[in-house]
Amino acid sequence: IDSGDTDTTRSIISSELSSEDQTIKPVSDKIPIVQIAPGQKVKLEAYARLGRGTTHAKWNSANVSVLTHTDKPDEFILTVESTGALSPEQIITFGVDELASRLEEFKQVITELKA
């Protein structure tokens, strides 16, 4: 971000961030970053890092997930409460993809042990 000088008080918002990789962007374009007064300017270089919730809780995409049994023997209800970073649908999809990846790694290790 390079805001330049301003004659009025204004907010610098997330839509003003740019990335060399167009697939990397803020979750929302309306997130306030800082408010600057007349005569002030902001020059900012930021870095994004992908993290996992196992490393630090700040990277958890779901606050709460609950698996509830129903009266039917093969039926469960999965409730996911999102932090807002991802939709519940994305959390489930990414979770299934991660599980599939880890199971594939596990399968490869077992195959190597059998050999």
Secondary structure in CASP SS format (residue, H / E / C, confidence):
PFRMAT SS
TARGET T0000
AUTHOR 0000-0000-0000
METHOD secondary structure of the structure
MODEL  1
I C 1.00
D E 1.00
S C 1.00
G C 1.00
D C 1.00
T C 1.00
D C 1.00
T C 1.00
T C 1.00
R E 1.00
S E 1.00
I E 1.00
I E 1.00
S H 1.00
S H 1.00
E H 1.00
L C 1.00
S C 1.00
S C 1.00
E C 1.00
D C 1.00
Q C 1.00
T C 1.00
I C 1.00
K C 1.00
P C 1.00
V C 1.00
S C 1.00
D C 1.00
K C 1.00
I C 1.00
P E 1.00
I E 1.00
V E 1.00
Q E 1.00
I E 1.00
A C 1.00
P C 1.00
G C 1.00
Q C 1.00
K C 1.00
V C 1.00
K E 1.00
L C 1.00
E C 1.00
A C 1.00
Y C 1.00
A C 1.00
R C 1.00
L C 1.00
G C 1.00
R C 1.00
G C 1.00
T C 1.00
T C 1.00
H C 1.00
A H 1.00
K H 1.00
W H 1.00
N C 1.00
S C 1.00
A E 1.00
N E 1.00
V E 1.00
S E 1.00
V E 1.00
L E 1.00
T E 1.00
H E 1.00
T C 1.00
D C 1.00
K C 1.00
P C 1.00
D C 1.00
E C 1.00
F E 1.00
I E 1.00
L E 1.00
T E 1.00
V E 1.00
E E 1.00
S E 1.00
T C 1.00
G C 1.00
A C 1.00
L C 1.00
S C 1.00
P H 1.00
E H 1.00
Q H 1.00
I H 1.00
I H 1.00
T H 1.00
F H 1.00
G H 1.00
V H 1.00
D H 1.00
E H 1.00
L H 1.00
A H 1.00
S H 1.00
R H 1.00
L H 1.00
E H 1.00
E H 1.00
F H 1.00
K H 1.00
Q H 1.00
V H 1.00
I H 1.00
T H 1.00
E H 1.00
L H 1.00
K H 1.00
A C 1.00
END
